[in-house]
Amino acid sequence: MYTTYSTFLLAGYTVHRITFDSATFTEADLLWLPHHQQLSHAGRKRKADHLAGRIAAFHALNRQAIPGIGSSGEPLWPTGVSGSISHSGNQAMAICRENSLVGIDCEAIIDQNEAREIQDGVIDAQEAQLLVASHLPFDLAFTLAFSAKESLFKALFPQVQAWMGFDCARITSLTAHTLTLTLTRPLPPFAQNQAFTAHWCQHDAMVVTLICAA
């Protein structure tokens, strides 16, 4: 599969990015992954996305390891390392830190009509008012809310070890560079009303959100 590797900084952290052409993917490409047999029944797109994400993670780990697949589909990082992988369209991204909360998500900006159709499953009325008050275009603001919640759930999962719905966290502020999310219920070991900061940036028609905390 044809790929190109690059990095960029978000909130001072290095994000490793792979741009890939899924049309050039071949089954033989998967043999690079130690866990390739676990993907034998996956569709072509899933295989290409997964491979690109693991290549990004390989670079994030200083080309020393490739994360496997956990029982819930999560990446298995080396001991003492926390990391996160995301992919959207023709891009995959990864970041890792030592013993931190880490969650990254990239999303193509959701069309405004689609955003309106699905918003009730992602944000509540209070959050909708906050997004409007941000003065960002609604499609961008909604995509940021969606993405920031995904980043948060990825960051928390290694400790929570449970599925989290969009109603588990509420967006309580949105600025030009950050969002604040607050838990609406206890997610042990995290407490109700605990707040987290997500940093964000926009690359063309894509947004990236990142939570990285000690």
N, C-alpha and C positions, 0 to 999 in steps of 0.2 A: 504494500500500500504506500502510495506517495505521501510523504509527510514533510512538514517544515517545522522547525523548533525555534521558539523565541521566548523572551521573558519580558515582563513589565512589572512596575512597582504599584502596589495599592496599599495605602496607609503605611508605607515604608517596608512592606513585606514583598518578597520576590514571588511572583506567580509564574509558573512554568506553563507555557502554552504550546499546543500542537495544532497546527492547521493541516487538515488531511482531506484527501480525495477518496471518498468511499467507493467510487466507481472503479478504482484501481486495486481494491482489496481482493486478495485471493485467500483461499482456505489455508494455504501453506504459510501465510503470514502469522497465523495463530500459533504455529509451532514454537515461536519465540517465547510464548508464555508457559511457565512451568505448569500452570493449571488449565491448559488449553482443553483438556478432555471435559472439563466442567461446562464448556460452552458448546459442546457438540450438537445440542438440540436447539441452540439459539438461532434466530434469524440472521440473515446477512447484515442488516443494518446494526443490530445489536452487537454482533461480533466486531464490526468495524469501529463502532463507538467505544466499545470496551477496550479494544486494542489501543486506540488513540489515547484514551484515558490512562492506561497503564504505561504507555510510552512517556506521557507527561509526568506521571508519578515516578518513573524510573529516573528522569532528570532531576526531579525534586529531591530524590534520595541520593543525589550525587552519583548516579549510575551504579549504585551498590546493590540494589534489591528491586524486586517487582512485587507489589502487594498482591496477595492471593484473594480469594473470595470467602467471606464468612457465611455462616448459616442463614443469615438474613439478607445476603447479597452485598453486605458492606465490605469495603476494602480491609484487608488484614495487614496492618503496618508492622514494621519491626518493633521489638520491645523498646519502650522508652520514647517512641515517636508517635505523634498524633498527626494525622493528615486528612486530606479531603480531595476528592476528584469530582469534576463536573464536565459535562459535554452538551453542546447544543449546536445544531446545524453541522458545519464542517470544522468546528473547533472543540478542543478538549483542554481542560486546565487542571492543574494540581498544585497543592501547596502542602508543606509539612513543617512541623516545629517539634521541639522536644517538650514533652509533658505539658501540652497546652490544650485548650479548647480550640479546635480548628474546624471551620466549615466554609466551603466555597460553593458558589452556584453561578452559572452563567445561563442567561435566557435571552432568546430573541424577543424583542419588544412585542408584546401581545397586542394584536389588532384591537382597536377600541371597541368595536362591536362584539368581538369575542370576550373581551374583558368585562363588558356589561353583562354578558350572558352567564359568565361563571363567577362573578364577583361575590355572590351570596355564599358560595362555598369556600371563599378564601378570606374575605374581610367582613366585619360587621358594620353596622350603620355609623358607629363612632369612628371607626377607621376610615370609612368612605369620606366622612366630613373632613378628616385630617388630610387625606390625600388631595381633596379639592382645595383646601386652605394652603397647601404647599405651593400652589400656582405653577406646578409642573404640569405638562400635558397629562391627561388622565391615563392614557395608555402607558406612558413611561412610569408614572407614579404607581399604578397598579402592578406593573411588572416588577418594580422594585420591591413592593410589599410581598408579592408572591415569592420572589427570589430570596429575599432576606429571611423569610420563614423557612425556606428550604435550607439555607445556610445554617440557620440556628439548629434545626433538627439534626442535620449532619454532625454539627459540633457536639450536640448533647448525646447522641445515640450511644457512643461507646460506654457512657456511664448509665444512661437511662435504660438501655436495652429493651426499648418498647416502641411501638409505632406511635407517632404523634400526628394528630390532625391539625389543620390550619387554625382551629379554634383554641389550640393550646397556648398560643402566644398572640399578643395584640401589638400592633404598631402604635407607639405613643409619641413619636416625633419623626419628622422627615426633613432633612436639611439638604444643602447642595452637595454634601459629601457623606453624610451618615444617616442611618435610621436607628431608632431605639426600639427594642422589642421587650415586652414585659410578659412573663408567664402568667396565664390566667388561672392556673391550678398548680398544685405541687407536682413536680416530676422528679421524685427522689433520685439523687441526693439534692436536687435543686428545689428551691422554695417558691411557693406562689408569690407573685409580684417581683421576683428577681428580674433585674433588668440586664440587657445585653446590648452592646453597640455593634452594628454592622456598618462597614465602610462600603462605599459603592463608587463605581465609575461606569462610563458609557463608552463603548467602542462601536462607532457606526450604529447599526440597528440592533446592538446587543448590549445588555447590562451585565455587570459582574458584581456580586455582593460577597463580602468576606467578613466572617467573625473569627477573631483570633485573640484569645485572652488567656492569661496565666491560670 
